[in-house]
Amino acid sequence: MAALFLSGCASRDTQRTENSSDAGLQQTQQSASSSSGERYAMSGDAYPLDPPDVSRVPNAEPKDEPLSRAGNRSSYTVWGKTYRVLPDSTGYSREGVASWYGEKFHGYATSNGEIYDMYKMTAAHRSLPLPTFARVTSLDNGNSVIVRVNDRGPFHSEREIDLSYAAASRLGFIDEGTGRVSVEAIDPKRWQADTSQREIQTKRETARQVEVPAQIEVPTQISRPAQRDTLTPASTAAESTSEPANEAMPMYLQIAALGSAESADRLKQQLQSELDHNVRITSEADVYRVQVGPIRRQQDEQSLRESLRQAGFPQAFIVK
C-alpha cells in the first residue's frame, strides 16, 4: 500500500499503464511515487457507502501458484525503512494486530499488479511472498478466514497484517478498526492433498453406509437366535473387541486455533451453550485448538456444519 511496487496507492491512470510492461510499470510508478505517498498518508480510510452482504464471501482457495513478477524483491524501502521479503512462507505463524483497508484503495493496483477488491478474501503483508495463502483467526472470538496475500503493508505501525473489508468483517472487527489475530501460512500442496484425502474418506464412508445395512439385514432377522445359542464367552469377547475396528475413525470439526487458553475456553463455553455436541480443546506449542465432535458419519458432519453456520461459525475443517 505504498508506491514503487508496493500497493494499490497509484492513480487509476497509473493502473492502466501498469499492465503494459515491466519497464512501463517501473517508470510510471516512479513518476507517481510522490502523489501516491501523499494519498496513502491521507487520514483514515472509508467504509463502502453501500456494501454488499459479505457473510457468504467464500474463503480464498489455496492453490500452488508461482510467485508474482512484481512485489517480490528480496528487500524494499518505504518511507526510509527497509523491509525484507521471505524466500517462502513455509512454517510461518505469528500473532499480532490486524487492521483493514477499504474504499480508499478499492479498485487500485496491489503490489503484485492485481486490482484490489475489498469484497474478496485478500490481505497485505510486509514480508510474506506474493501470493501466499494464510489462515487468519481472531484471538477474541475464534472466527477464522483464509486469505490470499497479494499486497504489501501495513506500514503505519508494527501491525501484523492488513485485511480486506470482507475478511475483517468476517472476523468481526470492522467497527473497531483493528483486532488481535493469529496468522498461519498454508502450504497449498499439502492443503490440496488433505482435501483430496477428505473427499476420498467421505466417499468411502458414504459407500459403507449404503452397503452395511444390506449385509446385516438378513442375519439380524433370521440367524441371530441360532447364533445366540452357540456363542461362547470367548467368541463374545472376540466379537466385542473387533467391533470398534470396523467403525470409522472419529473425526472433529476444528473451529479455531488460538494463542490464548482463556480465549479458547471462552469459545468452548460459547459453542457448548449453542450446540448439542461435545467441544474439546487440544493444545500444542502454545496453540489451543477448539474442536467439536466426535463425528463418525457424513450425516452427522452435515448436521453439525449447519448448526455451526447458524451459530455464526461457517468455516470449519475436519481433523482426526
C-alpha positions as CSV (number, residue, x, y, z in Angstrom):
1,M,0.0,0.0,0.0
2,A,2.7,2.4,-1.0
3,A,4.2,3.2,-4.3
4,L,7.2,1.6,-6.0
5,F,5.9,-2.0,-6.5
6,L,4.2,-1.9,-3.1
7,S,0.4,-1.5,-3.4
8,G,-2.7,0.0,-4.7
9,C,-1.9,3.6,-4.0
10,A,-1.2,4.7,-7.6
11,S,-3.8,6.6,-9.6
12,R,-6.3,4.9,-11.9
13,D,-4.4,6.2,-14.9
14,T,-1.3,4.6,-13.5
15,Q,-3.1,1.2,-13.3
16,R,-3.8,1.3,-17.0
17,T,-0.1,1.8,-17.7
18,E,1.0,-0.8,-15.2
19,N,-0.5,-3.7,-17.2
20,S,1.6,-2.8,-20.3
21,S,5.1,-3.9,-19.4
22,D,7.6,-4.2,-16.6
23,A,9.5,-1.2,-17.9
24,G,6.4,0.9,-18.1
25,L,5.3,-0.2,-14.7
26,Q,8.6,0.8,-13.1
27,Q,8.7,4.2,-14.9
28,T,5.1,5.0,-14.2
29,Q,5.3,4.1,-10.5
30,Q,8.4,6.1,-10.0
31,S,6.8,9.1,-11.5
32,A,3.7,8.6,-9.4
33,S,5.5,7.9,-6.1
34,S,5.1,11.4,-4.7
35,S,1.4,11.7,-5.3
36,S,0.9,8.0,-4.2
37,G,2.7,8.6,-0.9
38,E,0.5,11.6,-0.2
39,R,-2.6,9.6,-1.0
40,Y,-1.5,6.8,1.3
41,A,-0.9,9.3,4.1
42,M,-4.5,10.5,3.9
43,S,-6.1,10.4,7.4
44,G,-8.4,7.5,7.7
45,D,-9.9,5.0,5.3
46,A,-13.5,4.9,4.3
47,Y,-16.3,2.4,4.7
48,P,-18.1,1.4,1.5
49,L,-21.2,3.5,1.0
50,D,-23.5,0.6,0.2
51,P,-21.6,-2.6,0.9
52,P,-23.0,-6.0,-0.1
53,D,-23.5,-8.8,2.3
54,V,-20.0,-10.3,2.7
55,S,-21.0,-13.0,5.2
56,R,-21.1,-15.6,2.4
57,V,-18.0,-14.5,0.5
58,P,-16.0,-17.7,0.1
59,N,-12.6,-18.2,1.5
60,A,-9.6,-18.0,-0.8
61,E,-8.9,-21.4,-2.2
62,P,-5.2,-22.4,-1.7
63,K,-3.6,-23.2,-5.0
64,D,0.0,-23.8,-5.9
65,E,0.8,-20.6,-7.8
66,P,4.1,-19.2,-9.0
67,L,5.4,-16.1,-7.3
68,S,4.2,-12.9,-9.0
69,R,6.7,-11.0,-11.1
70,A,6.1,-7.8,-9.1
71,G,6.2,-7.3,-5.4
72,N,8.7,-10.0,-4.6
73,R,12.1,-8.2,-4.4
74,S,14.3,-9.6,-1.6
75,S,14.1,-6.2,0.1
76,Y,12.3,-2.8,-0.5
77,T,12.2,0.5,1.3
78,V,9.1,2.6,2.3
79,W,9.4,5.9,3.9
80,G,13.0,5.4,4.8
81,K,12.5,1.9,6.3
82,T,13.8,-1.2,4.6
83,Y,11.7,-4.4,4.7
84,R,12.9,-7.9,3.6
85,V,10.7,-10.5,1.8
86,L,10.8,-14.1,3.0
87,P,12.0,-16.6,0.3
88,D,9.0,-18.8,1.1
89,S,6.2,-18.9,3.6
90,T,6.8,-22.4,5.0
91,G,6.0,-22.7,8.7
92,Y,5.1,-19.0,9.1
93,S,3.0,-18.5,12.2
94,R,2.6,-15.2,14.1
95,E,0.2,-13.4,16.4
96,G,-0.4,-9.7,16.3
97,V,-2.8,-6.9,15.4
98,A,-4.7,-6.9,12.2
99,S,-6.2,-3.8,10.5
100,W,-8.2,-3.5,7.3
101,Y,-8.3,-1.3,4.2
102,G,-11.3,-0.4,2.2
103,E,-12.8,2.3,0.0
104,K,-9.6,4.4,-0.3
105,F,-7.8,1.5,-2.1
106,H,-10.7,-0.3,-3.7
107,G,-10.1,-0.6,-7.5
108,Y,-6.4,0.4,-7.3
109,A,-3.3,-1.8,-8.1
110,T,-1.9,-4.0,-5.4
111,S,1.9,-4.7,-5.1
112,N,1.8,-7.7,-7.5
113,G,-0.1,-5.7,-10.1
114,E,-3.6,-7.1,-9.4
115,I,-6.6,-4.9,-8.7
116,Y,-7.6,-4.6,-5.1
117,D,-11.2,-5.8,-4.4
118,M,-12.2,-5.1,-0.8
119,Y,-15.1,-7.7,-1.2
120,K,-12.7,-10.6,-1.8
121,M,-10.7,-12.5,0.8
122,T,-7.3,-10.9,0.3
123,A,-4.7,-9.3,2.5
124,A,-1.5,-7.2,2.6
125,H,1.7,-8.3,4.5
126,R,5.2,-6.8,4.7
127,S,7.3,-9.9,4.4
128,L,5.3,-12.9,3.1
129,P,6.0,-13.7,-0.6
130,L,3.2,-12.8,-3.1
131,P,1.0,-14.7,-3.3
132,T,0.7,-16.5,0.0
133,F,-2.4,-18.2,1.3
134,A,-2.9,-17.8,5.1
135,R,-5.5,-18.7,7.7
136,V,-6.2,-15.7,9.9
137,T,-8.0,-16.4,13.2
138,S,-9.5,-13.8,15.6
139,L,-8.0,-14.3,19.1
140,D,-11.1,-12.6,20.5
141,N,-13.9,-14.6,19.0
142,G,-12.4,-17.6,17.2
143,N,-13.7,-16.7,13.8
144,S,-11.4,-17.8,11.0
145,V,-10.9,-16.9,7.3
146,I,-8.5,-17.9,4.6
147,V,-7.0,-15.1,2.6
148,R,-4.7,-14.7,-0.4
149,V,-1.9,-12.2,0.3
150,N,-1.3,-10.1,-2.8
151,D,-0.2,-6.7,-1.4
152,R,2.4,-5.1,0.8
153,G,1.7,-3.3,4.1
154,P,0.7,-2.2,6.6
155,F,3.4,0.5,7.0
156,H,1.7,2.7,9.6
157,S,2.8,0.6,12.6
158,E,4.1,-2.8,13.6
159,R,0.7,-4.4,12.8
160,E,0.9,-8.0,11.6
161,I,-1.4,-7.9,8.6
162,D,-3.9,-5.7,6.7
163,L,-7.1,-7.4,5.7
164,S,-9.7,-6.7,3.0
165,Y,-13.1,-5.3,4.2
166,A,-14.7,-8.7,3.6
167,A,-12.1,-10.6,5.7
168,A,-12.2,-8.1,8.5
169,S,-16.0,-8.1,8.5
170,R,-16.0,-11.9,8.8
171,L,-13.5,-11.7,11.7
172,G,-15.8,-9.1,13.4
173,F,-13.6,-6.0,13.9
174,I,-14.8,-3.7,11.1
175,D,-16.1,-1.1,13.6
176,E,-13.1,-1.3,16.0
177,G,-10.7,-1.0,13.1
178,T,-8.2,-3.5,14.5
179,G,-8.3,-6.9,16.1
180,R,-5.9,-9.4,17.6
181,V,-5.3,-12.4,15.3
182,S,-3.1,-15.3,14.6
183,V,-1.7,-15.7,11.0
184,E,-0.7,-19.2,9.8
185,A,0.7,-19.7,6.2
186,I,-0.9,-22.5,4.3
187,D,1.1,-25.0,2.1
188,P,-1.1,-25.2,-1.0
189,K,0.2,-28.7,-2.0
190,R,-0.5,-30.1,1.4
191,W,-3.9,-28.4,1.5
192,Q,-4.9,-29.9,-1.8
193,A,-3.6,-33.4,-0.7
194,D,-5.6,-33.1,2.5
195,T,-8.7,-32.0,0.6
196,S,-8.4,-35.0,-1.7
197,Q,-8.0,-37.3,1.2
198,R,-11.1,-35.9,2.9
199,E,-13.1,-36.4,-0.3
200,I,-11.9,-40.0,-0.6
201,Q,-12.8,-40.6,3.1
202,T,-16.2,-39.1,2.6
203,K,-16.9,-41.3,-0.5
204,R,-15.8,-44.4,1.4
205,E,-17.9,-43.5,4.4
206,T,-20.9,-43.0,2.1
207,A,-20.4,-46.3,0.3
208,R,-20.1,-48.2,3.6
209,Q,-23.3,-46.6,4.9
210,V,-25.1,-48.0,1.8
211,E,-23.5,-51.5,1.9
212,V,-23.6,-52.3,5.6
213,P,-27.5,-52.4,6.1
214,A,-27.9,-54.9,3.2
215,Q,-25.2,-57.2,4.7
216,I,-26.7,-57.3,8.2
217,E,-30.4,-57.2,7.5
218,V,-31.0,-61.0,6.9
219,P,-28.7,-62.3,9.7
220,T,-30.4,-59.9,12.2
221,Q,-33.9,-61.2,11.4
222,I,-33.3,-64.9,10.8
223,S,-30.0,-66.2,12.1
224,R,-29.5,-64.3,15.3
225,P,-31.4,-66.8,17.6
226,A,-29.3,-69.7,16.4
227,Q,-26.1,-67.8,16.8
228,R,-27.1,-66.8,20.4
229,D,-27.3,-70.5,21.3
230,T,-23.8,-71.3,20.0
231,L,-21.9,-68.3,21.3
232,T,-19.2,-68.9,23.9
233,P,-17.7,-66.3,26.3
234,A,-14.5,-66.4,24.2
235,S,-16.3,-65.7,21.0
236,T,-18.4,-63.0,22.6
237,A,-15.3,-61.2,23.8
238,A,-13.7,-61.5,20.4
239,E,-16.8,-60.1,18.7
240,S,-17.0,-57.1,21.0
241,T,-13.3,-56.5,20.6
242,S,-13.5,-56.5,16.8
243,E,-16.4,-54.1,16.5
244,P,-14.5,-50.8,17.2
245,A,-12.0,-51.7,14.5
246,N,-14.9,-51.7,11.9
247,E,-16.0,-48.2,13.0
248,A,-14.8,-45.1,11.2
249,M,-12.0,-43.2,13.0
250,P,-13.7,-40.4,14.9
251,M,-13.2,-37.0,13.4
252,Y,-13.7,-33.5,14.7
253,L,-14.5,-30.1,13.1
254,Q,-11.9,-27.6,14.1
255,I,-13.3,-24.1,14.7
256,A,-10.2,-22.1,15.6
257,A,-6.6,-22.3,16.6
258,L,-5.9,-19.7,19.2
259,G,-2.9,-18.4,21.0
260,S,-4.6,-17.9,24.3
261,A,-6.0,-20.5,26.7
262,E,-8.5,-18.1,28.0
263,S,-9.8,-17.2,24.5
264,A,-10.1,-20.9,23.7
265,D,-12.0,-21.6,26.9
266,R,-14.4,-18.7,26.2
267,L,-15.1,-20.0,22.7
268,K,-15.6,-23.5,24.1
269,Q,-18.2,-22.2,26.5
270,Q,-20.0,-20.3,23.8
271,L,-20.1,-23.3,21.5
272,Q,-21.3,-25.6,24.3
273,S,-24.2,-23.2,25.0
274,E,-25.3,-23.2,21.4
275,L,-24.6,-26.7,20.1
276,D,-25.8,-30.2,21.1
277,H,-22.3,-31.6,20.6
278,N,-19.2,-32.0,22.7
279,V,-16.5,-29.4,22.5
280,R,-12.9,-30.0,23.3
281,I,-9.6,-28.1,23.4
282,T,-6.3,-29.6,22.3
283,S,-3.0,-27.7,22.9
284,E,0.4,-27.9,21.4
285,A,3.3,-25.4,21.4
286,D,1.1,-22.7,22.9
287,V,-1.6,-23.1,20.2
288,Y,-5.1,-24.0,21.6
289,R,-7.4,-25.7,19.0
290,V,-11.1,-25.7,19.6
291,Q,-12.8,-28.7,18.1
292,V,-16.4,-30.1,18.0
293,G,-17.2,-33.8,17.9
294,P,-16.5,-36.6,17.5
295,I,-18.4,-37.3,14.3
296,R,-18.4,-40.7,12.5
297,R,-20.9,-40.3,9.7
298,Q,-21.4,-37.9,6.8
299,Q,-24.9,-37.1,8.0
300,D,-23.5,-36.1,11.4
301,E,-20.9,-33.8,9.7
302,Q,-23.5,-32.1,7.6
303,S,-25.9,-31.6,10.5
304,L,-23.0,-30.2,12.7
305,R,-21.9,-27.9,9.9
306,E,-25.4,-26.5,9.6
307,S,-25.6,-26.0,13.4
308,L,-22.2,-24.2,13.3
309,R,-23.3,-22.0,10.4
310,Q,-26.4,-20.9,12.4
311,A,-24.3,-20.2,15.4
312,G,-22.1,-17.9,13.3
313,F,-19.2,-20.2,12.6
314,P,-19.5,-21.1,8.9
315,Q,-15.8,-22.1,8.5
316,A,-14.5,-25.3,9.9
317,F,-12.4,-28.2,8.7
318,I,-12.0,-31.8,9.6
319,V,-9.2,-33.1,11.9
320,K,-8.6,-36.5,13.4
